[in-house]
């Protein structure tokens, strides 16, 4: 499953969430640290990590 980076407002830090693409599309991301659903997606993190292999 893809790994997504989010920013949790409650933890006040970035968290990594593993979820399926369908779950991601439904916006069902929950913080693995505190269980909050108030996560903000960090755009493009997953793709930039895979493309910066120089
Ligand atoms: Zn949290």
mmCIF file of the protein (N, C-alpha, C, O) and its ligand, coordinates in Angstrom:
data_MODEL
# 
_entry.id   MODEL 
# 
loop_
_entity.id 
_entity.type 
_entity.pdbx_number_of_molecules 
1 polymer     1 
2 non-polymer 1 
# 
_entity_poly.entity_id                      1 
_entity_poly.type                           'polypeptide(L)' 
_entity_poly.nstd_linkage                   no 
_entity_poly.nstd_monomer                   no 
_entity_poly.pdbx_seq_one_letter_code       
;(UNK)(UNK)(UNK)(UNK)(UNK)(UNK)(UNK)(UNK)(UNK)(UNK)(UNK)(UNK)(UNK)(UNK)(UNK)(UNK)
(UNK)(UNK)(UNK)(UNK)(UNK)(UNK)(UNK)(UNK)(UNK)(UNK)(UNK)(UNK)(UNK)(UNK)(UNK)(UNK)
(UNK)(UNK)(UNK)(UNK)(UNK)(UNK)(UNK)(UNK)(UNK)(UNK)(UNK)(UNK)(UNK)(UNK)(UNK)(UNK)
(UNK)(UNK)(UNK)(UNK)(UNK)(UNK)
;
_entity_poly.pdbx_seq_one_letter_code_can   XXXXXXXXXXXXXXXXXXXXXXXXXXXXXXXXXXXXXXXXXXXXXXXXXXXXXX 
_entity_poly.pdbx_strand_id                 A 
# 
loop_
_entity_poly_seq.entity_id 
_entity_poly_seq.num 
_entity_poly_seq.mon_id 
_entity_poly_seq.hetero 
1 1  UNK n 
1 2  UNK n 
1 3  UNK n 
1 4  UNK n 
1 5  UNK n 
1 6  UNK n 
1 7  UNK n 
1 8  UNK n 
1 9  UNK n 
1 10 UNK n 
1 11 UNK n 
1 12 UNK n 
1 13 UNK n 
1 14 UNK n 
1 15 UNK n 
1 16 UNK n 
1 17 UNK n 
1 18 UNK n 
1 19 UNK n 
1 20 UNK n 
1 21 UNK n 
1 22 UNK n 
1 23 UNK n 
1 24 UNK n 
1 25 UNK n 
1 26 UNK n 
1 27 UNK n 
1 28 UNK n 
1 29 UNK n 
1 30 UNK n 
1 31 UNK n 
1 32 UNK n 
1 33 UNK n 
1 34 UNK n 
1 35 UNK n 
1 36 UNK n 
1 37 UNK n 
1 38 UNK n 
1 39 UNK n 
1 40 UNK n 
1 41 UNK n 
1 42 UNK n 
1 43 UNK n 
1 44 UNK n 
1 45 UNK n 
1 46 UNK n 
1 47 UNK n 
1 48 UNK n 
1 49 UNK n 
1 50 UNK n 
1 51 UNK n 
1 52 UNK n 
1 53 UNK n 
1 54 UNK n 
# 
loop_
_struct_asym.id 
_struct_asym.entity_id 
A 1 
B 2 
# 
loop_
_chem_comp.id 
_chem_comp.type 
_chem_comp.mon_nstd_flag 
UNK 'L-peptide linking' . 
ZN  non-polymer         . 
# 
_pdbx_entity_nonpoly.entity_id   2 
_pdbx_entity_nonpoly.name        ? 
_pdbx_entity_nonpoly.comp_id     ZN 
# 
_pdbx_nonpoly_scheme.asym_id         B 
_pdbx_nonpoly_scheme.entity_id       2 
_pdbx_nonpoly_scheme.mon_id          ZN 
_pdbx_nonpoly_scheme.ndb_seq_num     1 
_pdbx_nonpoly_scheme.pdb_seq_num     101 
_pdbx_nonpoly_scheme.auth_seq_num    101 
_pdbx_nonpoly_scheme.pdb_mon_id      ZN 
_pdbx_nonpoly_scheme.auth_mon_id     ZN 
_pdbx_nonpoly_scheme.pdb_strand_id   A 
_pdbx_nonpoly_scheme.pdb_ins_code    . 
# 
loop_
_atom_site.group_PDB 
_atom_site.id 
_atom_site.type_symbol 
_atom_site.label_atom_id 
_atom_site.label_alt_id 
_atom_site.label_comp_id 
_atom_site.label_asym_id 
_atom_site.label_entity_id 
_atom_site.label_seq_id 
_atom_site.pdbx_PDB_ins_code 
_atom_site.Cartn_x 
_atom_site.Cartn_y 
_atom_site.Cartn_z 
_atom_site.occupancy 
_atom_site.B_iso_or_equiv 
_atom_site.pdbx_formal_charge 
_atom_site.auth_seq_id 
_atom_site.auth_comp_id 
_atom_site.auth_asym_id 
_atom_site.auth_atom_id 
_atom_site.pdbx_PDB_model_num 
ATOM   1   N  N  . UNK A 1 1  ? 0.845   -1.202 0.000  1.00 0.00 ? 1   UNK A N  1 
ATOM   2   C  CA . UNK A 1 1  ? 0.000   0.000  0.000  1.00 0.00 ? 1   UNK A CA 1 
ATOM   3   C  C  . UNK A 1 1  ? 0.876   1.247  0.000  1.00 0.00 ? 1   UNK A C  1 
ATOM   4   O  O  . UNK A 1 1  ? 1.964   1.249  0.576  1.00 0.00 ? 1   UNK A O  1 
ATOM   5   N  N  . UNK A 1 2  ? 0.405   2.288  -0.638 1.00 0.00 ? 2   UNK A N  1 
ATOM   6   C  CA . UNK A 1 2  ? 1.177   3.534  -0.676 1.00 0.00 ? 2   UNK A CA 1 
ATOM   7   C  C  . UNK A 1 2  ? 1.271   4.178  0.700  1.00 0.00 ? 2   UNK A C  1 
ATOM   8   O  O  . UNK A 1 2  ? 0.401   4.017  1.555  1.00 0.00 ? 2   UNK A O  1 
ATOM   9   N  N  . UNK A 1 3  ? 2.354   4.907  0.875  1.00 0.00 ? 3   UNK A N  1 
ATOM   10  C  CA . UNK A 1 3  ? 2.553   5.630  2.126  1.00 0.00 ? 3   UNK A CA 1 
ATOM   11  C  C  . UNK A 1 3  ? 2.310   7.115  1.885  1.00 0.00 ? 3   UNK A C  1 
ATOM   12  O  O  . UNK A 1 3  ? 2.884   7.707  0.971  1.00 0.00 ? 3   UNK A O  1 
ATOM   13  N  N  . UNK A 1 4  ? 1.467   7.699  2.701  1.00 0.00 ? 4   UNK A N  1 
ATOM   14  C  CA . UNK A 1 4  ? 1.137   9.110  2.532  1.00 0.00 ? 4   UNK A CA 1 
ATOM   15  C  C  . UNK A 1 4  ? 1.622   9.919  3.729  1.00 0.00 ? 4   UNK A C  1 
ATOM   16  O  O  . UNK A 1 4  ? 1.608   9.458  4.871  1.00 0.00 ? 4   UNK A O  1 
ATOM   17  N  N  . UNK A 1 5  ? 2.046   11.125 3.431  1.00 0.00 ? 5   UNK A N  1 
ATOM   18  C  CA . UNK A 1 5  ? 2.502   12.035 4.484  1.00 0.00 ? 5   UNK A CA 1 
ATOM   19  C  C  . UNK A 1 5  ? 1.406   13.046 4.786  1.00 0.00 ? 5   UNK A C  1 
ATOM   20  O  O  . UNK A 1 5  ? 0.857   13.674 3.881  1.00 0.00 ? 5   UNK A O  1 
ATOM   21  N  N  . UNK A 1 6  ? 1.098   13.193 6.062  1.00 0.00 ? 6   UNK A N  1 
ATOM   22  C  CA . UNK A 1 6  ? 0.111   14.176 6.490  1.00 0.00 ? 6   UNK A CA 1 
ATOM   23  C  C  . UNK A 1 6  ? 0.682   15.034 7.612  1.00 0.00 ? 6   UNK A C  1 
ATOM   24  O  O  . UNK A 1 6  ? 1.665   14.676 8.260  1.00 0.00 ? 6   UNK A O  1 
ATOM   25  N  N  . UNK A 1 7  ? 0.034   16.176 7.820  1.00 0.00 ? 7   UNK A N  1 
ATOM   26  C  CA . UNK A 1 7  ? 0.359   16.979 8.974  1.00 0.00 ? 7   UNK A CA 1 
ATOM   27  C  C  . UNK A 1 7  ? -0.818  16.919 9.937  1.00 0.00 ? 7   UNK A C  1 
ATOM   28  O  O  . UNK A 1 7  ? -1.941  17.270 9.577  1.00 0.00 ? 7   UNK A O  1 
ATOM   29  N  N  . UNK A 1 8  ? -0.557  16.472 11.169 1.00 0.00 ? 8   UNK A N  1 
ATOM   30  C  CA . UNK A 1 8  ? -1.618  16.360 12.170 1.00 0.00 ? 8   UNK A CA 1 
ATOM   31  C  C  . UNK A 1 8  ? -1.671  17.629 13.005 1.00 0.00 ? 8   UNK A C  1 
ATOM   32  O  O  . UNK A 1 8  ? -0.678  18.035 13.609 1.00 0.00 ? 8   UNK A O  1 
ATOM   33  N  N  . UNK A 1 9  ? -2.837  18.245 13.030 1.00 0.00 ? 9   UNK A N  1 
ATOM   34  C  CA . UNK A 1 9  ? -2.984  19.474 13.803 1.00 0.00 ? 9   UNK A CA 1 
ATOM   35  C  C  . UNK A 1 9  ? -2.911  19.207 15.304 1.00 0.00 ? 9   UNK A C  1 
ATOM   36  O  O  . UNK A 1 9  ? -2.419  20.047 16.059 1.00 0.00 ? 9   UNK A O  1 
ATOM   37  N  N  . UNK A 1 10 ? -3.390  18.062 15.736 1.00 0.00 ? 10  UNK A N  1 
ATOM   38  C  CA . UNK A 1 10 ? -3.387  17.748 17.173 1.00 0.00 ? 10  UNK A CA 1 
ATOM   39  C  C  . UNK A 1 10 ? -1.988  17.400 17.679 1.00 0.00 ? 10  UNK A C  1 
ATOM   40  O  O  . UNK A 1 10 ? -1.580  17.836 18.755 1.00 0.00 ? 10  UNK A O  1 
ATOM   41  N  N  . UNK A 1 11 ? -1.254  16.605 16.886 1.00 0.00 ? 11  UNK A N  1 
ATOM   42  C  CA . UNK A 1 11 ? 0.115   16.261 17.268 1.00 0.00 ? 11  UNK A CA 1 
ATOM   43  C  C  . UNK A 1 11 ? 1.077   17.393 16.935 1.00 0.00 ? 11  UNK A C  1 
ATOM   44  O  O  . UNK A 1 11 ? 2.176   17.465 17.484 1.00 0.00 ? 11  UNK A O  1 
ATOM   45  N  N  . UNK A 1 12 ? 0.657   18.278 16.031 1.00 0.00 ? 12  UNK A N  1 
ATOM   46  C  CA . UNK A 1 12 ? 1.500   19.386 15.578 1.00 0.00 ? 12  UNK A CA 1 
ATOM   47  C  C  . UNK A 1 12 ? 2.789   18.869 14.969 1.00 0.00 ? 12  UNK A C  1 
ATOM   48  O  O  . UNK A 1 12 ? 3.866   19.418 15.202 1.00 0.00 ? 12  UNK A O  1 
ATOM   49  N  N  . UNK A 1 13 ? 2.666   17.800 14.179 1.00 0.00 ? 13  UNK A N  1 
ATOM   50  C  CA . UNK A 1 13 ? 3.832   17.279 13.481 1.00 0.00 ? 13  UNK A CA 1 
ATOM   51  C  C  . UNK A 1 13 ? 3.376   16.442 12.289 1.00 0.00 ? 13  UNK A C  1 
ATOM   52  O  O  . UNK A 1 13 ? 2.192   16.142 12.131 1.00 0.00 ? 13  UNK A O  1 
ATOM   53  N  N  . UNK A 1 14 ? 4.353   16.073 11.453 1.00 0.00 ? 14  UNK A N  1 
ATOM   54  C  CA . UNK A 1 14 ? 4.044   15.258 10.292 1.00 0.00 ? 14  UNK A CA 1 
ATOM   55  C  C  . UNK A 1 14 ? 3.940   13.794 10.683 1.00 0.00 ? 14  UNK A C  1 
ATOM   56  O  O  . UNK A 1 14 ? 4.712   13.304 11.507 1.00 0.00 ? 14  UNK A O  1 
ATOM   57  N  N  . UNK A 1 15 ? 2.976   13.101 10.083 1.00 0.00 ? 15  UNK A N  1 
ATOM   58  C  CA . UNK A 1 15 ? 2.815   11.676 10.339 1.00 0.00 ? 15  UNK A CA 1 
ATOM   59  C  C  . UNK A 1 15 ? 2.724   10.942 9.005  1.00 0.00 ? 15  UNK A C  1 
ATOM   60  O  O  . UNK A 1 15 ? 2.271   11.500 8.005  1.00 0.00 ? 15  UNK A O  1 
ATOM   61  N  N  . UNK A 1 16 ? 3.161   9.683  9.004  1.00 0.00 ? 16  UNK A N  1 
ATOM   62  C  CA . UNK A 1 16 ? 3.081   8.843  7.818  1.00 0.00 ? 16  UNK A CA 1 
ATOM   63  C  C  . UNK A 1 16 ? 1.937   7.869  7.979  1.00 0.00 ? 16  UNK A C  1 
ATOM   64  O  O  . UNK A 1 16 ? 1.849   7.176  8.992  1.00 0.00 ? 16  UNK A O  1 
ATOM   65  N  N  . UNK A 1 17 ? 1.056   7.805  6.989  1.00 0.00 ? 17  UNK A N  1 
ATOM   66  C  CA . UNK A 1 17 ? -0.107  6.933  7.052  1.00 0.00 ? 17  UNK A CA 1 
ATOM   67  C  C  . UNK A 1 17 ? -0.105  6.008  5.847  1.00 0.00 ? 17  UNK A C  1 
ATOM   68  O  O  . UNK A 1 17 ? -0.015  6.464  4.707  1.00 0.00 ? 17  UNK A O  1 
ATOM   69  N  N  . UNK A 1 18 ? -0.203  4.707  6.098  1.00 0.00 ? 18  UNK A N  1 
ATOM   70  C  CA . UNK A 1 18 ? -0.310  3.738  5.018  1.00 0.00 ? 18  UNK A CA 1 
ATOM   71  C  C  . UNK A 1 18 ? -1.779  3.400  4.796  1.00 0.00 ? 18  UNK A C  1 
ATOM   72  O  O  . UNK A 1 18 ? -2.465  2.939  5.708  1.00 0.00 ? 18  UNK A O  1 
ATOM   73  N  N  . UNK A 1 19 ? -2.251  3.633  3.581  1.00 0.00 ? 19  UNK A N  1 
ATOM   74  C  CA . UNK A 1 19 ? -3.654  3.325  3.278  1.00 0.00 ? 19  UNK A CA 1 
ATOM   75  C  C  . UNK A 1 19 ? -3.799  3.017  1.797  1.00 0.00 ? 19  UNK A C  1 
ATOM   76  O  O  . UNK A 1 19 ? -2.927  3.333  0.987  1.00 0.00 ? 19  UNK A O  1 
ATOM   77  N  N  . UNK A 1 20 ? -4.921  2.392  1.464  1.00 0.00 ? 20  UNK A N  1 
ATOM   78  C  CA . UNK A 1 20 ? -5.174  2.084  0.070  1.00 0.00 ? 20  UNK A CA 1 
ATOM   79  C  C  . UNK A 1 20 ? -5.587  3.344  -0.675 1.00 0.00 ? 20  UNK A C  1 
ATOM   80  O  O  . UNK A 1 20 ? -5.971  4.349  -0.076 1.00 0.00 ? 20  UNK A O  1 
ATOM   81  N  N  . UNK A 1 21 ? -5.497  3.263  -2.000 1.00 0.00 ? 21  UNK A N  1 
ATOM   82  C  CA . UNK A 1 21 ? -5.861  4.413  -2.819 1.00 0.00 ? 21  UNK A CA 1 
ATOM   83  C  C  . UNK A 1 21 ? -7.334  4.761  -2.646 1.00 0.00 ? 21  UNK A C  1 
ATOM   84  O  O  . UNK A 1 21 ? -7.701  5.936  -2.653 1.00 0.00 ? 21  UNK A O  1 
ATOM   85  N  N  . UNK A 1 22 ? -8.181  3.744  -2.492 1.00 0.00 ? 22  UNK A N  1 
ATOM   86  C  CA . UNK A 1 22 ? -9.616  4.001  -2.319 1.00 0.00 ? 22  UNK A CA 1 
ATOM   87  C  C  . UNK A 1 22 ? -9.882  4.695  -0.986 1.00 0.00 ? 22  UNK A C  1 
ATOM   88  O  O  . UNK A 1 22 ? -10.742 5.572  -0.901 1.00 0.00 ? 22  UNK A O  1 
ATOM   89  N  N  . UNK A 1 23 ? -9.149  4.306  0.051  1.00 0.00 ? 23  UNK A N  1 
ATOM   90  C  CA . UNK A 1 23 ? -9.292  4.965  1.345  1.00 0.00 ? 23  UNK A CA 1 
ATOM   91  C  C  . UNK A 1 23 ? -8.833  6.417  1.253  1.00 0.00 ? 23  UNK A C  1 
ATOM   92  O  O  . UNK A 1 23 ? -9.455  7.319  1.814  1.00 0.00 ? 23  UNK A O  1 
ATOM   93  N  N  . UNK A 1 24 ? -7.735  6.621  0.537  1.00 0.00 ? 24  UNK A N  1 
ATOM   94  C  CA . UNK A 1 24 ? -7.203  7.962  0.348  1.00 0.00 ? 24  UNK A CA 1 
ATOM   95  C  C  . UNK A 1 24 ? -8.233  8.831  -0.367 1.00 0.00 ? 24  UNK A C  1 
ATOM   96  O  O  . UNK A 1 24 ? -8.414  9.999  -0.022 1.00 0.00 ? 24  UNK A O  1 
ATOM   97  N  N  . UNK A 1 25 ? -8.919  8.249  -1.381 1.00 0.00 ? 25  UNK A N  1 
ATOM   98  C  CA . UNK A 1 25 ? -9.896  8.995  -2.153 1.00 0.00 ? 25  UNK A CA 1 
ATOM   99  C  C  . UNK A 1 25 ? -11.114 9.395  -1.326 1.00 0.00 ? 25  UNK A C  1 
ATOM   100 O  O  . UNK A 1 25 ? -11.759 10.407 -1.602 1.00 0.00 ? 25  UNK A O  1 
ATOM   101 N  N  . UNK A 1 26 ? -11.418 8.595  -0.317 1.00 0.00 ? 26  UNK A N  1 
ATOM   102 C  CA . UNK A 1 26 ? -12.563 8.902  0.546  1.00 0.00 ? 26  UNK A CA 1 
ATOM   103 C  C  . UNK A 1 26 ? -12.195 9.872  1.654  1.00 0.00 ? 26  UNK A C  1 
ATOM   104 O  O  . UNK A 1 26 ? -13.066 10.350 2.382  1.00 0.00 ? 26  UNK A O  1 
ATOM   105 N  N  . UNK A 1 27 ? -10.910 10.163 1.783  1.00 0.00 ? 27  UNK A N  1 
ATOM   106 C  CA . UNK A 1 27 ? -10.479 11.096 2.812  1.00 0.00 ? 27  UNK A CA 1 
ATOM   107 C  C  . UNK A 1 27 ? -10.605 10.520 4.204  1.00 0.00 ? 27  UNK A C  1 
ATOM   108 O  O  . UNK A 1 27 ? -10.945 11.228 5.153  1.00 0.00 ? 27  UNK A O  1 
ATOM   109 N  N  . UNK A 1 28 ? -10.326 9.216  4.325  1.00 0.00 ? 28  UNK A N  1 
ATOM   110 C  CA . UNK A 1 28 ? -10.485 8.565  5.622  1.00 0.00 ? 28  UNK A CA 1 
ATOM   111 C  C  . UNK A 1 28 ? -9.176  8.456  6.394  1.00 0.00 ? 28  UNK A C  1 
ATOM   112 O  O  . UNK A 1 28 ? -8.993  7.540  7.196  1.00 0.00 ? 28  UNK A O  1 
ATOM   113 N  N  . UNK A 1 29 ? -8.288  9.374  6.153  1.00 0.00 ? 29  UNK A N  1 
ATOM   114 C  CA . UNK A 1 29 ? -7.013  9.334  6.854  1.00 0.00 ? 29  UNK A CA 1 
ATOM   115 C  C  . UNK A 1 29 ? -7.190  9.632  8.337  1.00 0.00 ? 29  UNK A C  1 
ATOM   116 O  O  . UNK A 1 29 ? -7.853  10.595 8.720  1.00 0.00 ? 29  UNK A O  1 
ATOM   117 N  N  . UNK A 1 30 ? -6.584  8.787  9.162  1.00 0.00 ? 30  UNK A N  1 
ATOM   118 C  CA . UNK A 1 30 ? -6.591  9.044  10.602 1.00 0.00 ? 30  UNK A CA 1 
ATOM   119 C  C  . UNK A 1 30 ? -5.159  9.012  11.125 1.00 0.00 ? 30  UNK A C  1 
ATOM   120 O  O  . UNK A 1 30 ? -4.336  8.219  10.667 1.00 0.00 ? 30  UNK A O  1 
ATOM   121 N  N  . UNK A 1 31 ? -4.881  9.868  12.071 1.00 0.00 ? 31  UNK A N  1 
ATOM   122 C  CA . UNK A 1 31 ? -3.537  9.960  12.625 1.00 0.00 ? 31  UNK A CA 1 
ATOM   123 C  C  . UNK A 1 31 ? -3.196  8.689  13.405 1.00 0.00 ? 31  UNK A C  1 
ATOM   124 O  O  . UNK A 1 31 ? -3.948  8.299  14.298 1.00 0.00 ? 31  UNK A O  1 
ATOM   125 N  N  . UNK A 1 32 ? -2.061  8.030  13.081 1.00 0.00 ? 32  UNK A N  1 
ATOM   126 C  CA . UNK A 1 32 ? -1.662  6.825  13.804 1.00 0.00 ? 32  UNK A CA 1 
ATOM   127 C  C  . UNK A 1 32 ? -1.224  7.126  15.230 1.00 0.00 ? 32  UNK A C  1 
ATOM   128 O  O  . UNK A 1 32 ? -1.133  6.218  16.056 1.00 0.00 ? 32  UNK A O  1 
ATOM   129 N  N  . UNK A 1 33 ? -0.954  8.380  15.522 1.00 0.00 ? 33  UNK A N  1 
ATOM   130 C  CA . UNK A 1 33 ? -0.485  8.763  16.858 1.00 0.00 ? 33  UNK A CA 1 
ATOM   131 C  C  . UNK A 1 33 ? -1.644  9.022  17.811 1.00 0.00 ? 33  UNK A C  1 
ATOM   132 O  O  . UNK A 1 33 ? -1.662  8.497  18.924 1.00 0.00 ? 33  UNK A O  1 
ATOM   133 N  N  . UNK A 1 34 ? -2.619  9.835  17.376 1.00 0.00 ? 34  UNK A N  1 
ATOM   134 C  CA . UNK A 1 34 ? -3.686  10.257 18.279 1.00 0.00 ? 34  UNK A CA 1 
ATOM   135 C  C  . UNK A 1 34 ? -5.079  9.892  17.775 1.00 0.00 ? 34  UNK A C  1 
ATOM   136 O  O  . UNK A 1 34 ? -6.065  10.069 18.490 1.00 0.00 ? 34  UNK A O  1 
ATOM   137 N  N  . UNK A 1 35 ? -5.164  9.379  16.537 1.00 0.00 ? 35  UNK A N  1 
ATOM   138 C  CA . UNK A 1 35 ? -6.456  8.963  16.013 1.00 0.00 ? 35  UNK A CA 1 
ATOM   139 C  C  . UNK A 1 35 ? -7.293  10.100 15.454 1.00 0.00 ? 35  UNK A C  1 
ATOM   140 O  O  . UNK A 1 35 ? -8.438  9.891  15.054 1.00 0.00 ? 35  UNK A O  1 
ATOM   141 N  N  . UNK A 1 36 ? -6.735  11.295 15.423 1.00 0.00 ? 36  UNK A N  1 
ATOM   142 C  CA . UNK A 1 36 ? -7.470  12.441 14.900 1.00 0.00 ? 36  UNK A CA 1 
ATOM   143 C  C  . UNK A 1 36 ? -7.676  12.317 13.399 1.00 0.00 ? 36  UNK A C  1 
ATOM   144 O  O  . UNK A 1 36 ? -6.826  11.783 12.685 1.00 0.00 ? 36  UNK A O  1 
ATOM   145 N  N  . UNK A 1 37 ? -8.801  12.810 12.934 1.00 0.00 ? 37  UNK A N  1 
ATOM   146 C  CA . UNK A 1 37 ? -9.041  12.817 11.492 1.00 0.00 ? 37  UNK A CA 1 
ATOM   147 C  C  . UNK A 1 37 ? -8.751  14.182 10.889 1.00 0.00 ? 37  UNK A C  1 
ATOM   148 O  O  . UNK A 1 37 ? -8.995  14.410 9.704  1.00 0.00 ? 37  UNK A O  1 
ATOM   149 N  N  . UNK A 1 38 ? -8.240  15.068 11.689 1.00 0.00 ? 38  UNK A N  1 
ATOM   150 C  CA . UNK A 1 38 ? -7.921  16.415 11.191 1.00 0.00 ? 38  UNK A CA 1 
ATOM   151 C  C  . UNK A 1 38 ? -6.511  16.433 10.622 1.00 0.00 ? 38  UNK A C  1 
ATOM   152 O  O  . UNK A 1 38 ? -5.608  17.082 11.151 1.00 0.00 ? 38  UNK A O  1 
ATOM   153 N  N  . UNK A 1 39 ? -6.353  15.701 9.532  1.00 0.00 ? 39  UNK A N  1 
ATOM   154 C  CA . UNK A 1 39 ? -5.046  15.627 8.895  1.00 0.00 ? 39  UNK A CA 1 
ATOM   155 C  C  . UNK A 1 39 ? -5.034  16.448 7.620  1.00 0.00 ? 39  UNK A C  1 
ATOM   156 O  O  . UNK A 1 39 ? -6.005  16.483 6.865  1.00 0.00 ? 39  UNK A O  1 
ATOM   157 N  N  . UNK A 1 40 ? -3.911  17.105 7.404  1.00 0.00 ? 40  UNK A N  1 
ATOM   158 C  CA . UNK A 1 40 ? -3.744  17.849 6.164  1.00 0.00 ? 40  UNK A CA 1 
ATOM   159 C  C  . UNK A 1 40 ? -2.721  17.132 5.299  1.00 0.00 ? 40  UNK A C  1 
ATOM   160 O  O  . UNK A 1 40 ? -1.611  16.843 5.747  1.00 0.00 ? 40  UNK A O  1 
ATOM   161 N  N  . UNK A 1 41 ? -3.094  16.850 4.070  1.00 0.00 ? 41  UNK A N  1 
ATOM   162 C  CA . UNK A 1 41 ? -2.199  16.140 3.172  1.00 0.00 ? 41  UNK A CA 1 
ATOM   163 C  C  . UNK A 1 41 ? -1.039  17.027 2.758  1.00 0.00 ? 41  UNK A C  1 
ATOM   164 O  O  . UNK A 1 41 ? -1.221  18.192 2.404  1.00 0.00 ? 41  UNK A O  1 
ATOM   165 N  N  . UNK A 1 42 ? 0.153   16.457 2.810  1.00 0.00 ? 42  UNK A N  1 
ATOM   166 C  CA . UNK A 1 42 ? 1.327   17.162 2.308  1.00 0.00 ? 42  UNK A CA 1 
ATOM   167 C  C  . UNK A 1 42 ? 1.484   16.766 0.847  1.00 0.00 ? 42  UNK A C  1 
ATOM   168 O  O  . UNK A 1 42 ? 1.891   15.649 0.527  1.00 0.00 ? 42  UNK A O  1 
ATOM   169 N  N  . UNK A 1 43 ? 1.158   17.692 -0.015 1.00 0.00 ? 43  UNK A N  1 
ATOM   170 C  CA . UNK A 1 43 ? 1.051   17.379 -1.431 1.00 0.00 ? 43  UNK A CA 1 
ATOM   171 C  C  . UNK A 1 43 ? 2.366   16.904 -2.036 1.00 0.00 ? 43  UNK A C  1 
ATOM   172 O  O  . UNK A 1 43 ? 3.410   17.536 -1.873 1.00 0.00 ? 43  UNK A O  1 
ATOM   173 N  N  . UNK A 1 44 ? 2.290   15.776 -2.737 1.00 0.00 ? 44  UNK A N  1 
ATOM   174 C  CA . UNK A 1 44 ? 3.407   15.337 -3.571 1.00 0.00 ? 44  UNK A CA 1 
ATOM   175 C  C  . UNK A 1 44 ? 4.558   14.686 -2.838 1.00 0.00 ? 44  UNK A C  1 
ATOM   176 O  O  . UNK A 1 44 ? 5.558   14.342 -3.469 1.00 0.00 ? 44  UNK A O  1 
ATOM   177 N  N  . UNK A 1 45 ? 4.461   14.504 -1.536 1.00 0.00 ? 45  UNK A N  1 
ATOM   178 C  CA . UNK A 1 45 ? 5.587   13.938 -0.798 1.00 0.00 ? 45  UNK A CA 1 
ATOM   179 C  C  . UNK A 1 45 ? 5.939   12.542 -1.289 1.00 0.00 ? 45  UNK A C  1 
ATOM   180 O  O  . UNK A 1 45 ? 7.112   12.215 -1.472 1.00 0.00 ? 45  UNK A O  1 
ATOM   181 N  N  . UNK A 1 46 ? 4.928   11.732 -1.497 1.00 0.00 ? 46  UNK A N  1 
ATOM   182 C  CA . UNK A 1 46 ? 5.135   10.348 -1.905 1.00 0.00 ? 46  UNK A CA 1 
ATOM   183 C  C  . UNK A 1 46 ? 5.856   10.275 -3.249 1.00 0.00 ? 46  UNK A C  1 
ATOM   184 O  O  . UNK A 1 46 ? 6.735   9.438  -3.456 1.00 0.00 ? 46  UNK A O  1 
ATOM   185 N  N  . UNK A 1 47 ? 5.464   11.170 -4.159 1.00 0.00 ? 47  UNK A N  1 
ATOM   186 C  CA . UNK A 1 47 ? 6.020   11.117 -5.509 1.00 0.00 ? 47  UNK A CA 1 
ATOM   187 C  C  . UNK A 1 47 ? 7.409   11.745 -5.576 1.00 0.00 ? 47  UNK A C  1 
ATOM   188 O  O  . UNK A 1 47 ? 8.260   11.287 -6.338 1.00 0.00 ? 47  UNK A O  1 
ATOM   189 N  N  . UNK A 1 48 ? 7.644   12.788 -4.786 1.00 0.00 ? 48  UNK A N  1 
ATOM   190 C  CA . UNK A 1 48 ? 8.950   13.432 -4.822 1.00 0.00 ? 48  UNK A CA 1 
ATOM   191 C  C  . UNK A 1 48 ? 10.025  12.516 -4.246 1.00 0.00 ? 48  UNK A C  1 
ATOM   192 O  O  . UNK A 1 48 ? 11.181  12.563 -4.668 1.00 0.00 ? 48  UNK A O  1 
ATOM   193 N  N  . UNK A 1 49 ? 9.635   11.673 -3.266 1.00 0.00 ? 49  UNK A N  1 
ATOM   194 C  CA . UNK A 1 49 ? 10.596  10.765 -2.670 1.00 0.00 ? 49  UNK A CA 1 
ATOM   195 C  C  . UNK A 1 49 ? 11.065  9.719  -3.674 1.00 0.00 ? 49  UNK A C  1 
ATOM   196 O  O  . UNK A 1 49 ? 12.234  9.334  -3.680 1.00 0.00 ? 49  UNK A O  1 
ATOM   197 N  N  . UNK A 1 50 ? 10.149  9.263  -4.519 1.00 0.00 ? 50  UNK A N  1 
ATOM   198 C  CA . UNK A 1 50 ? 10.503  8.213  -5.461 1.00 0.00 ? 50  UNK A CA 1 
ATOM   199 C  C  . UNK A 1 50 ? 11.252  8.761  -6.674 1.00 0.00 ? 50  UNK A C  1 
ATOM   200 O  O  . UNK A 1 50 ? 11.986  8.033  -7.342 1.00 0.00 ? 50  UNK A O  1 
ATOM   201 N  N  . UNK A 1 51 ? 11.060  10.054 -6.953 1.00 0.00 ? 51  UNK A N  1 
ATOM   202 C  CA . UNK A 1 51 ? 11.685  10.612 -8.161 1.00 0.00 ? 51  UNK A CA 1 
ATOM   203 C  C  . UNK A 1 51 ? 13.035  11.250 -7.879 1.00 0.00 ? 51  UNK A C  1 
ATOM   204 O  O  . UNK A 1 51 ? 13.754  11.610 -8.811 1.00 0.00 ? 51  UNK A O  1 
ATOM   205 N  N  . UNK A 1 52 ? 13.392  11.394 -6.596 1.00 0.00 ? 52  UNK A N  1 
ATOM   206 C  CA . UNK A 1 52 ? 14.685  12.019 -6.258 1.00 0.00 ? 52  UNK A CA 1 
ATOM   207 C  C  . UNK A 1 52 ? 15.718  10.967 -5.907 1.00 0.00 ? 52  UNK A C  1 
ATOM   208 O  O  . UNK A 1 52 ? 16.283  10.990 -4.813 1.00 0.00 ? 52  UNK A O  1 
ATOM   209 N  N  . UNK A 1 53 ? 15.965  10.059 -6.811 1.00 0.00 ? 53  UNK A N  1 
ATOM   210 C  CA . UNK A 1 53 ? 16.946  9.001  -6.546 1.00 0.00 ? 53  UNK A CA 1 
ATOM   211 C  C  . UNK A 1 53 ? 18.257  9.260  -7.258 1.00 0.00 ? 53  UNK A C  1 
ATOM   212 O  O  . UNK A 1 53 ? 18.767  8.370  -7.939 1.00 0.00 ? 53  UNK A O  1 
ATOM   213 N  N  . UNK A 1 54 ? 18.798  10.411 -7.128 1.00 0.00 ? 54  UNK A N  1 
ATOM   214 C  CA . UNK A 1 54 ? 20.024  10.733 -7.847 1.00 0.00 ? 54  UNK A CA 1 
ATOM   215 C  C  . UNK A 1 54 ? 21.231  10.533 -6.926 1.00 0.00 ? 54  UNK A C  1 
ATOM   216 O  O  . UNK A 1 54 ? 22.368  10.752 -7.342 1.00 0.00 ? 54  UNK A O  1 
HETATM 217 ZN ZN . ZN  B 2 .  ? -2.152  13.210 15.650 1.00 0.00 ? 101 ZN  A ZN 1 
# 
